[in-house]
Amino acid sequence: LSPFCLPVPVLQAAHCQMIRDLSACLLGQNLRVDCRYENKTSNPLTYEFSLTKDNRKHVIHSTISVSENVYRNRANVTMYKNLVCLHLQGFTTSDEGVYMCELKATNDYTGNQIKNITVIKDKLEKCAGFSLLIQNTSWLLLLLLSLPLLQAVDFVSL
């Protein structure tokens, strides 16, 4: 080793969550944006979905900042294990642009995790059938989650 090459320890900040995948699909006339992440903490998660078009950022739905009025009645977010879903009602070509998912775990000082996806209506695929069931039907989701428990019960002994 030359005298100028000293081994320097690399300090790595441990991210509490990391966005793994961002995808978009059409569910009828509605847009769904799935933001999948890897979570390494039980700390509460904050999120922001925004749209950049014409070089301007529009906040659609957020727990970090204030959503724009034009999206308040059209957008809602559902959270599952390692998934945050944005549902935008009545998606049209005027809603096209670069969608961004930003996640931050409480007390994670390593910074926010951000991922972008370009959404163009004619290029969107239809969402898979299963997602249609769970979009706004929490009781059905609970039923589906309880199926393994129901199968484990021997109905003959009841």
TIGU-545994 format. One line per 3 residues: number of its first residue (from 1); for each residue z, y, x of N, C-alpha, C. Coordinates in nm, 3 decimals. Layout:
# residues N
NUM = Z Y X Z Y X Z Y X ~ ...
END
This chain:
# residues 158
1 = 0.000 -0.119 0.084 0.000 0.000 0.000 0.000 0.124 0.087 ~ -0.081 0.219 0.048 -0.079 0.345 0.121 0.047 0.421 0.082 ~ 0.092 0.513 0.164 0.216 0.584 0.133 0.205 0.671 0.007
4 = 0.084 0.693 -0.041 0.066 0.778 -0.158 0.063 0.698 -0.289 ~ 0.057 0.568 -0.283 0.052 0.484 -0.403 0.191 0.427 -0.430 ~ 0.264 0.492 -0.512 0.397 0.446 -0.548 0.392 0.385 -0.687
7 = 0.452 0.270 -0.706 0.455 0.214 -0.841 0.541 0.303 -0.932 ~ 0.483 0.347 -1.041 0.553 0.435 -1.135 0.575 0.357 -1.264 ~ 0.699 0.347 -1.308 0.721 0.277 -1.435 0.657 0.355 -1.551
10 = 0.589 0.282 -1.636 0.524 0.345 -1.751 0.621 0.340 -1.869 ~ 0.651 0.456 -1.922 0.740 0.463 -2.038 0.657 0.454 -2.164 ~ 0.689 0.360 -2.247 0.615 0.345 -2.373 0.706 0.378 -2.489
13 = 0.659 0.468 -2.573 0.735 0.500 -2.693 0.712 0.389 -2.794 ~ 0.817 0.342 -2.855 0.805 0.234 -2.954 0.774 0.295 -3.091 ~ 0.654 0.271 -3.137 0.617 0.320 -3.270 0.684 0.232 -3.375
16 = 0.747 0.294 -3.471 0.812 0.217 -3.577 0.711 0.162 -3.675 ~ 0.599 0.229 -3.689 0.493 0.176 -3.774 0.360 0.210 -3.712 ~ 0.261 0.127 -3.741 0.129 0.148 -3.686 0.027 0.114 -3.793
19 = -0.065 0.206 -3.820 -0.168 0.178 -3.920 -0.266 0.077 -3.860 ~ -0.282 -0.034 -3.930 -0.371 -0.140 -3.883 -0.512 -0.125 -3.938 ~ -0.522 -0.081 -4.065 -0.652 -0.084 -4.129 -0.656 0.018 -4.242
22 = -0.769 0.082 -4.258 -0.790 0.174 -4.370 -0.922 0.135 -4.434 ~ -0.919 0.107 -4.564 -1.041 0.066 -4.633 -1.048 0.136 -4.768 ~ -1.170 0.143 -4.822 -1.191 0.208 -4.952 -1.284 0.121 -5.036
25 = -1.260 0.123 -5.168 -1.347 0.049 -5.260 -1.343 0.116 -5.396 ~ -1.440 0.079 -5.481 -1.449 0.134 -5.616 -1.395 0.033 -5.715 ~ -1.312 0.082 -5.806 -1.257 0.001 -5.913 -1.300 0.068 -6.042
28 = -1.415 0.025 -6.097 -1.474 0.097 -6.211 -1.519 0.234 -6.162 ~ -1.465 0.340 -6.223 -1.497 0.477 -6.182 -1.391 0.536 -6.090 ~ -1.298 0.453 -6.046 -1.187 0.502 -5.965 -1.199 0.457 -5.820
31 = -1.154 0.543 -5.730 -1.154 0.511 -5.588 -1.018 0.455 -5.551 ~ -1.018 0.351 -5.468 -0.892 0.300 -5.414 -0.902 0.301 -5.262 ~ -0.804 0.362 -5.198 -0.799 0.365 -5.052 -0.674 0.288 -5.010
34 = -0.693 0.181 -4.933 -0.583 0.096 -4.887 -0.549 0.131 -4.743 ~ -0.425 0.166 -4.720 -0.377 0.198 -4.586 -0.276 0.090 -4.547 ~ -0.322 -0.008 -4.466 -0.236 -0.119 -4.424 -0.168 -0.083 -4.292
37 = -0.041 -0.116 -4.284 0.032 -0.081 -4.162 0.125 -0.194 -4.121 ~ 0.168 -0.186 -3.996 0.264 -0.281 -3.941 0.395 -0.205 -3.931 ~ 0.497 -0.255 -3.995 0.625 -0.183 -3.998 0.729 -0.259 -3.917
40 = 0.793 -0.184 -3.827 0.893 -0.248 -3.742 1.032 -0.192 -3.769 ~ 1.047 -0.122 -3.881 1.176 -0.062 -3.914 1.196 -0.069 -4.064 ~ 1.319 -0.060 -4.107 1.346 -0.054 -4.251 1.365 0.091 -4.296
43 = 1.340 0.186 -4.206 1.352 0.328 -4.243 1.250 0.363 -4.350 ~ 1.283 0.457 -4.439 1.189 0.498 -4.543 1.060 0.552 -4.482 ~ 0.950 0.528 -4.551 0.819 0.569 -4.504 0.769 0.687 -4.586
46 = 0.720 0.791 -4.519 0.655 0.901 -4.588 0.505 0.889 -4.560 ~ 0.424 0.945 -4.650 0.279 0.930 -4.637 0.208 1.057 -4.681 ~ 0.083 1.068 -4.641 -0.005 1.173 -4.692 -0.147 1.121 -4.693
49 = -0.212 1.133 -4.809 -0.354 1.106 -4.821 -0.424 1.239 -4.838 ~ -0.527 1.262 -4.757 -0.601 1.387 -4.769 -0.750 1.359 -4.757 ~ -0.829 1.458 -4.794 -0.974 1.450 -4.790 -1.023 1.573 -4.714
52 = -1.108 1.550 -4.615 -1.170 1.662 -4.544 -1.316 1.667 -4.584 ~ -1.354 1.781 -4.641 -1.495 1.803 -4.675 -1.524 1.951 -4.652 ~ -1.645 1.980 -4.610 -1.685 2.118 -4.576 -1.585 2.180 -4.477
55 = -1.541 2.101 -4.380 -1.447 2.145 -4.276 -1.314 2.197 -4.330 ~ -1.274 2.150 -4.449 -1.148 2.193 -4.507 -1.070 2.070 -4.552 ~ -0.940 2.070 -4.521 -0.854 1.958 -4.558 -0.794 1.983 -4.695
58 = -0.803 1.882 -4.783 -0.747 1.887 -4.918 -0.642 1.777 -4.929 ~ -0.517 1.813 -4.956 -0.412 1.713 -4.971 -0.421 1.654 -5.112 ~ -0.441 1.522 -5.120 -0.458 1.454 -5.250 -0.324 1.408 -5.305
61 = -0.245 1.337 -5.222 -0.115 1.286 -5.266 -0.028 1.273 -5.143 ~ 0.097 1.323 -5.151 0.178 1.326 -5.030 0.327 1.331 -5.058 ~ 0.404 1.272 -4.967 0.549 1.293 -4.966 0.586 1.380 -4.846
64 = 0.484 1.421 -4.769 0.505 1.505 -4.650 0.483 1.652 -4.684 ~ 0.376 1.682 -4.759 0.347 1.821 -4.796 0.307 1.826 -4.944 ~ 0.262 1.942 -4.989 0.232 1.962 -5.131 0.087 1.924 -5.162
67 = 0.069 1.845 -5.268 -0.066 1.806 -5.311 -0.134 1.923 -5.381 ~ -0.267 1.926 -5.369 -0.343 2.032 -5.437 -0.347 2.004 -5.587 ~ -0.344 2.112 -5.664 -0.343 2.102 -5.811 -0.458 2.020 -5.866
70 = -0.576 2.034 -5.808 -0.695 1.967 -5.860 -0.681 1.814 -5.856 ~ -0.594 1.762 -5.769 -0.578 1.617 -5.758 -0.453 1.564 -5.827 ~ -0.363 1.651 -5.868 -0.232 1.606 -5.919 -0.242 1.511 -6.037
73 = -0.332 1.538 -6.132 -0.343 1.453 -6.251 -0.435 1.333 -6.230 ~ -0.507 1.331 -6.117 -0.605 1.225 -6.092 -0.558 1.121 -5.992 ~ -0.455 1.153 -5.915 -0.418 1.064 -5.804 -0.280 1.005 -5.823
76 = -0.264 0.880 -5.785 -0.131 0.820 -5.775 -0.131 0.720 -5.660 ~ -0.012 0.692 -5.611 0.002 0.604 -5.495 0.095 0.490 -5.531 ~ 0.059 0.370 -5.491 0.147 0.254 -5.507 0.176 0.200 -5.367
79 = 0.298 0.152 -5.350 0.338 0.098 -5.220 0.380 -0.047 -5.237 ~ 0.329 -0.131 -5.150 0.366 -0.271 -5.144 0.414 -0.297 -5.002 ~ 0.450 -0.419 -4.973 0.490 -0.453 -4.837 0.371 -0.432 -4.742
82 = 0.387 -0.344 -4.646 0.286 -0.312 -4.545 0.154 -0.256 -4.600 ~ 0.159 -0.196 -4.719 0.038 -0.140 -4.779 0.073 -0.019 -4.865 ~ 0.000 0.090 -4.842 0.011 0.209 -4.926 -0.128 0.230 -4.986
85 = -0.136 0.234 -5.121 -0.265 0.246 -5.190 -0.277 0.379 -5.262 ~ -0.386 0.448 -5.236 -0.418 0.569 -5.312 -0.517 0.529 -5.421 ~ -0.489 0.572 -5.545 -0.581 0.552 -5.657 -0.626 0.690 -5.703
88 = -0.757 0.716 -5.697 -0.811 0.845 -5.741 -0.900 0.821 -5.862 ~ -0.856 0.872 -5.977 -0.927 0.852 -6.104 -1.056 0.934 -6.107 ~ -1.158 0.881 -6.173 -1.282 0.954 -6.196 -1.351 0.999 -6.069
91 = -1.370 0.907 -5.974 -1.433 0.941 -5.846 -1.579 0.977 -5.864 ~ -1.620 1.091 -5.810 -1.760 1.134 -5.816 -1.807 1.173 -5.675 ~ -1.935 1.207 -5.664 -1.989 1.245 -5.533 -1.921 1.371 -5.478
94 = -1.862 1.452 -5.564 -1.792 1.571 -5.514 -1.661 1.534 -5.444 ~ -1.618 1.407 -5.459 -1.497 1.360 -5.391 -1.530 1.289 -5.259 ~ -1.657 1.289 -5.221 -1.697 1.226 -5.096 -1.648 1.306 -4.977
97 = -1.624 1.235 -4.866 -1.582 1.302 -4.744 -1.501 1.208 -4.658 ~ -1.425 1.264 -4.565 -1.343 1.185 -4.474 -1.201 1.180 -4.530 ~ -1.158 1.059 -4.569 -1.023 1.039 -4.622 -0.931 1.003 -4.506
100 = -0.812 1.058 -4.510 -0.716 1.033 -4.403 -0.587 0.980 -4.462 ~ -0.533 0.878 -4.397 -0.401 0.825 -4.430 -0.310 0.860 -4.313 ~ -0.198 0.923 -4.343 -0.101 0.961 -4.241 0.034 0.904 -4.281
103 = 0.095 0.828 -4.191 0.225 0.766 -4.219 0.328 0.811 -4.117 ~ 0.452 0.823 -4.164 0.561 0.854 -4.073 0.688 0.788 -4.125 ~ 0.754 0.714 -4.037 0.882 0.653 -4.073 0.992 0.755 -4.044
106 = 1.091 0.762 -4.132 1.205 0.851 -4.113 1.271 0.820 -3.978 ~ 1.306 0.925 -3.906 1.371 0.914 -3.774 1.284 0.848 -3.668 ~ 1.152 0.844 -3.688 1.061 0.796 -3.585 1.005 0.921 -3.516
109 = 1.048 0.944 -3.395 1.010 1.068 -3.327 0.887 1.053 -3.240 ~ 0.816 0.942 -3.256 0.697 0.919 -3.175 0.574 0.985 -3.237 ~ 0.589 1.047 -3.352 0.475 1.113 -3.415 0.418 1.031 -3.529
112 = 0.334 1.097 -3.606 0.274 1.032 -3.722 0.159 0.942 -3.680 ~ 0.136 0.840 -3.761 0.021 0.753 -3.743 -0.088 0.799 -3.839 ~ -0.210 0.815 -3.788 -0.319 0.870 -3.869 -0.443 0.782 -3.852
115 = -0.514 0.759 -3.965 -0.641 0.687 -3.959 -0.736 0.750 -4.061 ~ -0.865 0.756 -4.027 -0.966 0.817 -4.114 -1.070 0.715 -4.158 ~ -1.131 0.742 -4.274 -1.245 0.662 -4.320 -1.339 0.756 -4.395
118 = -1.469 0.742 -4.368 -1.569 0.822 -4.439 -1.606 0.750 -4.568 ~ -1.596 0.821 -4.680 -1.621 0.761 -4.811 -1.743 0.827 -4.876 ~ -1.845 0.746 -4.902 -1.966 0.790 -4.970 -1.986 0.697 -5.089
121 = -1.997 0.755 -5.207 -1.997 0.675 -5.331 -2.100 0.564 -5.331 ~ -2.223 0.591 -5.291 -2.330 0.491 -5.295 -2.307 0.376 -5.196 ~ -2.221 0.397 -5.097 -2.199 0.293 -4.996 -2.069 0.216 -5.017
124 = -1.994 0.251 -5.123 -1.866 0.184 -5.149 -1.888 0.047 -5.212 ~ -1.808 -0.048 -5.172 -1.810 -0.180 -5.235 -1.713 -0.181 -5.352 ~ -1.733 -0.275 -5.442 -1.640 -0.291 -5.554 -1.514 -0.361 -5.503
127 = -1.400 -0.321 -5.558 -1.273 -0.382 -5.518 -1.269 -0.527 -5.565 ~ -1.196 -0.609 -5.493 -1.179 -0.749 -5.531 -1.105 -0.758 -5.663 ~ -1.129 -0.864 -5.739 -1.072 -0.880 -5.873 -0.921 -0.876 -5.876
130 = -0.855 -0.932 -5.774 -0.708 -0.938 -5.775 -0.647 -0.799 -5.779 ~ -0.709 -0.704 -5.706 -0.654 -0.569 -5.701 -0.662 -0.502 -5.838 ~ -0.759 -0.543 -5.919 -0.771 -0.488 -6.053 -0.646 -0.522 -6.135
133 = -0.593 -0.641 -6.112 -0.474 -0.684 -6.186 -0.350 -0.606 -6.147 ~ -0.336 -0.576 -6.017 -0.209 -0.517 -5.972 -0.210 -0.365 -5.967 ~ -0.324 -0.303 -6.001 -0.332 -0.158 -5.983 -0.221 -0.084 -6.056
136 = -0.207 -0.108 -6.185 -0.105 -0.036 -6.262 -0.017 -0.129 -6.343 ~ -0.014 -0.255 -6.310 0.056 -0.352 -6.393 0.172 -0.413 -6.317 ~ 0.284 -0.343 -6.314 0.397 -0.390 -6.234 0.455 -0.521 -6.288
139 = 0.455 -0.540 -6.421 0.511 -0.665 -6.476 0.429 -0.785 -6.432 ~ 0.296 -0.766 -6.425 0.210 -0.874 -6.383 0.234 -0.907 -6.236 ~ 0.255 -0.803 -6.155 0.285 -0.824 -6.014 0.414 -0.904 -6.000
142 = 0.514 -0.870 -6.078 0.641 -0.943 -6.073 0.620 -1.089 -6.114 ~ 0.538 -1.111 -6.214 0.509 -1.247 -6.258 0.441 -1.326 -6.146 ~ 0.341 -1.262 -6.082 0.270 -1.329 -5.974 0.363 -1.360 -5.857
145 = 0.453 -1.267 -5.827 0.548 -1.288 -5.718 0.648 -1.399 -5.751 ~ 0.675 -1.419 -5.880 0.774 -1.520 -5.918 0.712 -1.659 -5.939 ~ 0.582 -1.673 -5.931 0.518 -1.803 -5.952 0.573 -1.911 -5.859
148 = 0.589 -1.885 -5.729 0.646 -1.991 -5.644 0.784 -2.036 -5.691 ~ 0.863 -1.943 -5.744 0.996 -1.979 -5.795 0.984 -2.065 -5.920 ~ 0.890 -2.029 -6.007 0.870 -2.106 -6.130 0.822 -2.247 -6.099
151 = 0.735 -2.259 -5.998 0.683 -2.391 -5.962 0.794 -2.477 -5.900 ~ 0.891 -2.413 -5.838 0.999 -2.488 -5.772 1.097 -2.545 -5.875 ~ 1.099 -2.490 -5.996 1.191 -2.538 -6.099 1.130 -2.660 -6.168
154 = 1.210 -2.761 -6.183 1.163 -2.882 -6.252 1.190 -2.863 -6.401 ~ 1.082 -2.834 -6.478 1.098 -2.804 -6.620 1.148 -2.924 -6.701 ~ 1.124 -3.044 -6.648 1.169 -3.165 -6.718 1.322 -3.168 -6.728
157 = 1.388 -3.116 -6.627 1.535 -3.122 -6.627 1.598 -3.014 -6.713 ~ 1.517 -2.923 -6.765 1.574 -2.814 -6.849 1.605 -2.861 -6.989
END
